[in-house]
Amino acid sequence: MARATLIGFSAVVMWALLALFTAASGKVPPFLLSALSFAVGTGIGLVARFFWPAFRGGGAVSPTVWLVGIGGLFGYHFLYFTALRNAPAVEASLIAYLWPLLIVLGSALMPGERLGWHHVAGALLGLAGTFLIVTRGGGLSFDGRYALGYLAAGGCALFWSGYSLLSRRFQAVPTGMVTWFCAATAVLSTLCHLALEETVWPAGFGEWLAVLGLGLLPVGAAFYAWDHGVKHGNIQVLGASSYAAPLLSTLILIAAGQAQPTANILAACLLITGGAALAAKNMLFARKPALPGDAAA
């Protein structure tokens, strides 16, 4: 389980590159960027099928699996773009980033799972750290004019947490199915682009390289890693540790010279790291099983 949890957490690390690569992709509109990135993500799965037989197995899957997979990947991104178009980015981001907390709380309903106080406390600490990052130390100003955007952001949180939790119920479905979820998302994103956006292609080698980076990591390999993690790892730990994504993203932007270090970021670092450690305390400090000779000692 620990190995699967670490694989799942690698998705969080990759998602931290999302802001940097998106900024480097220039003025490519969101749905076109999503279509291009998920096309690359589909390619990852197709290539993996030649090297890992597990990606090919599983046979036919139920319509429910398709609905959950496509609804999770495309539904989340559709609602996220809608939220950013109809509400201030700070408030929309914070509402959307309720999904790790919803995963931790919702895991109590999953078969064979136990929700401990440290899981909830760790998730809340992570949420507090995320608040410091997305608000940059300022306050929130919810306005009724942006109700549609707020609702869409709330839908983001529900869609992604629901996708993650429901994926746990389909452990027998191979991770290779994510290939087809990415393909469907690329097609649907293309249709949304044609209907809603003006086409602006990446300009120059650097912007095309950023799009490739998006498709290879945060909008590609990350979804395969996350699928494996939520199906076979510790889903409470993954939920709580997911709050590291906005922190790591901010640190990467600082390292790239696109953001400045502040006291709020340091405080957020302590809150998110402490929350993740608290949520994972049973894994980090697990007692070793007693050896037969220990009882006689």
C-alpha positions in Angstrom: 0.0 0.0 0.0 2.8 2.4 0.8 4.3 2.0 -2.7 0.9 2.7 -4.3 0.5 5.7 -2.1 3.8 7.1 -3.2 2.9 6.5 -6.8 -0.3 8.4 -6.2 1.6 11.3 -4.6 3.8 11.6 -7.6 0.7 12.8 -9.4 0.5 15.7 -6.9 4.1 16.6 -7.6 3.4 16.6 -11.3 0.2 18.7 -10.9 2.5 21.3 -9.2 4.0 21.9 -12.7 0.6 22.9 -14.1 0.8 26.6 -13.5 4.3 26.9 -14.8 3.6 25.0 -18.1 0.3 26.7 -18.6 1.9 30.2 -18.3 4.6 29.1 -20.7 2.1 27.9 -23.3 1.2 31.5 -24.2 -2.3 32.6 -25.2 -3.7 29.2 -26.2 -7.3 29.1 -25.1 -8.2 26.7 -22.3 -10.2 24.1 -24.2 -7.7 23.9 -27.0 -4.9 23.6 -24.5 -6.9 20.8 -22.8 -7.4 19.0 -26.1 -3.8 19.2 -27.1 -2.6 18.1 -23.6 -5.0 15.2 -23.3 -4.0 14.0 -26.8 -0.4 13.8 -25.6 -1.7 12.1 -22.4 -3.5 9.5 -24.6 -0.2 8.8 -26.4 1.4 8.0 -23.0 -1.1 5.2 -22.4 -0.8 3.9 -26.0 3.0 3.6 -25.7 2.7 2.1 -22.2 0.6 -0.7 -23.6 3.6 -2.0 -25.5 5.8 -2.2 -22.4 3.5 -3.1 -19.5 1.0 -5.9 -20.2 -1.1 -4.8 -17.2 -2.1 -1.8 -19.3 -3.7 -4.1 -21.8 -5.7 -6.3 -19.5 -9.2 -6.1 -18.1 -11.4 -6.8 -21.1 -14.8 -5.1 -21.4 -15.8 -2.6 -18.7 -19.2 -1.4 -17.6 -20.8 1.8 -18.8 -20.5 3.1 -15.2 -16.7 2.9 -15.4 -16.8 5.0 -18.6 -19.2 7.5 -17.1 -17.0 7.9 -14.0 -13.7 8.1 -15.9 -14.8 10.6 -18.6 -17.0 12.5 -16.1 -14.0 12.9 -13.8 -11.4 14.0 -16.3 -13.5 16.0 -18.7 -16.2 17.1 -16.2 -13.6 18.6 -13.8 -11.8 20.6 -16.5 -15.0 21.8 -18.1 -16.3 23.1 -14.7 -12.9 24.5 -13.8 -12.7 26.6 -17.0 -16.3 27.7 -16.5 -15.5 28.7 -12.9 -12.5 30.8 -14.0 -14.6 32.5 -16.7 -17.4 33.4 -14.3 -15.7 34.2 -10.9 -12.5 35.7 -9.6 -9.6 33.3 -9.8 -8.8 33.4 -6.0 -12.3 32.4 -4.8 -12.8 29.9 -7.6 -9.5 28.2 -6.9 -10.2 27.9 -3.2 -13.6 26.4 -3.7 -12.4 24.0 -6.3 -9.6 23.0 -4.0 -12.0 21.5 -1.5 -11.7 18.2 -3.3 -8.8 16.8 -1.1 -10.9 17.5 2.0 -14.0 15.8 0.4 -11.8 12.8 -0.5 -10.7 12.4 3.1 -14.2 12.8 4.5 -15.8 10.7 1.8 -13.4 7.8 2.3 -15.3 7.0 5.5 -18.0 5.6 3.3 -15.7 3.3 1.4 -15.6 -0.5 2.2 -12.7 -1.4 4.4 -11.7 2.2 5.2 -11.5 3.9 8.6 -11.5 7.6 9.0 -9.3 8.8 11.9 -9.2 12.2 13.6 -5.7 12.7 12.2 -6.9 12.3 8.6 -9.5 15.1 9.1 -7.1 17.3 11.1 -4.4 16.9 8.4 -6.8 17.8 5.6 -8.0 20.9 7.5 -4.4 22.0 8.1 -3.7 21.6 4.4 -6.9 23.6 3.5 -5.7 26.4 5.8 -2.3 26.4 4.1 -4.0 26.5 0.7 -6.1 29.4 1.8 -2.9 31.4 2.6 -1.5 30.6 -0.9 -4.5 31.3 -3.1 -5.5 34.5 -1.2 -1.8 35.7 -0.9 -2.6 36.8 2.6 -5.6 38.8 1.6 -9.3 38.2 2.3 -12.0 36.7 0.3 -14.8 38.7 -1.2 -17.7 36.5 -2.4 -20.1 38.3 -4.6 -23.5 37.1 -5.7 -22.8 38.3 -9.3 -20.3 35.4 -9.6 -22.7 32.7 -8.3 -22.4 30.7 -11.5 -18.6 30.6 -11.2 -18.8 29.6 -7.5 -21.2 26.8 -8.4 -19.0 25.6 -11.1 -16.0 25.6 -8.8 -18.0 23.6 -6.2 -18.8 21.2 -9.0 -15.1 20.8 -9.7 -14.5 19.7 -6.1 -17.4 17.3 -6.2 -16.5 15.8 -9.6 -12.8 15.2 -8.8 -13.4 13.9 -5.3 -16.3 11.7 -6.6 -14.1 10.4 -9.4 -11.3 9.6 -7.0 -13.5 7.8 -4.5 -15.5 5.9 -7.1 -12.3 4.7 -8.8 -11.5 2.9 -5.6 -14.6 0.8 -6.1 -13.3 -0.4 -9.5 -9.9 -1.7 -8.4 -10.1 -4.5 -10.9 -10.2 -2.1 -13.8 -6.7 -1.6 -15.1 -5.0 1.8 -15.1 -4.7 1.5 -18.8 -8.3 2.5 -19.1 -7.2 6.0 -18.3 -5.8 6.1 -21.9 -9.4 6.0 -23.3 -10.6 8.5 -20.7 -7.9 10.9 -21.9 -8.8 10.3 -25.5 -12.5 11.0 -24.8 -11.5 14.2 -22.9 -9.4 15.3 -25.8 -12.3 14.9 -28.2 -14.8 16.6 -26.0 -12.4 19.5 -25.3 -11.9 19.9 -29.1 -15.7 20.2 -29.5 -15.9 22.7 -26.7 -13.1 24.7 -28.3 -14.8 24.8 -31.7 -18.0 25.9 -30.1 -16.8 28.4 -27.6 -13.3 29.7 -28.4 -11.3 31.4 -31.1 -8.3 29.2 -32.2 -4.9 30.5 -31.1 -2.1 28.0 -31.7 1.1 27.9 -29.6 3.6 30.4 -31.0 7.2 29.1 -31.4 9.1 26.1 -30.1 9.0 27.2 -26.5 5.2 27.3 -26.3 4.8 24.0 -28.1 7.4 22.5 -25.7 5.2 23.7 -22.8 2.2 22.1 -24.3 4.1 18.8 -24.6 5.3 19.2 -21.0 1.6 19.6 -19.9 0.6 16.5 -21.8 3.5 14.4 -20.5 3.3 15.2 -16.8 0.4 17.2 -15.1 -2.2 16.4 -17.8 -0.8 13.0 -18.7 1.3 10.7 -16.5 -0.2 12.3 -13.4 -3.7 10.8 -14.1 -2.2 7.3 -14.6 -0.3 7.6 -11.3 -3.4 9.0 -9.5 -5.6 6.2 -10.7 -3.1 3.6 -9.4 -2.8 5.4 -6.1 -6.5 5.9 -5.3 -7.2 2.3 -6.2 -4.4 0.6 -4.3 -2.9 3.2 -1.9 -4.0 5.0 1.3 -6.7 7.3 0.0 -6.9 9.4 3.1 -3.2 10.1 3.0 -3.4 10.9 -0.7 -6.4 13.3 -0.1 -4.6 15.2 2.7 -1.3 15.3 0.9 -2.9 16.7 -2.2 -2.9 20.1 -0.6 0.9 20.1 -1.3 0.1 20.8 -5.0 -0.6 24.5 -4.7 2.4 24.9 -2.4 4.8 23.1 -4.7 3.4 25.0 -7.6 4.1 28.3 -5.8 7.7 27.2 -4.9 8.3 26.2 -8.6 7.1 29.6 -9.7 9.4 31.2 -7.2 12.4 29.1 -8.4 11.5 30.2 -12.0 11.4 33.8 -11.0 7.7 34.2 -11.6 6.7 34.7 -8.0 8.2 36.2 -4.8 8.8 34.3 -1.5 6.7 35.7 1.4 6.0 34.9 5.1 2.6 33.5 4.0 4.3 31.0 1.8 6.5 29.9 4.7 3.4 29.6 7.0 1.6 27.6 4.3 4.6 25.3 3.9 4.5 24.5 7.6 0.7 24.0 7.6 0.6 21.8 4.5 3.7 19.7 5.5 2.4 19.3 9.0 -1.0 18.3 7.8 0.3 15.7 5.4 2.6 14.2 8.1 -0.3 14.1 10.5 -2.6 12.4 8.0 0.1 9.9 7.2 1.2 9.2 10.8 0.0 5.6 10.8 2.2 4.9 7.7 5.2 7.0 8.9 5.3 5.5 12.4 3.8 2.1 11.8 4.9 -0.4 14.5 6.9 -3.3 13.2 5.2 -6.7 13.7 6.5 -8.6 16.7 8.8 -11.5 16.0 8.0 -14.9 17.5 10.9 -14.7 19.9 10.0 -11.2 21.2 7.2 -12.6 23.4 9.6 -14.8 25.3 12.2 -12.1 25.7 
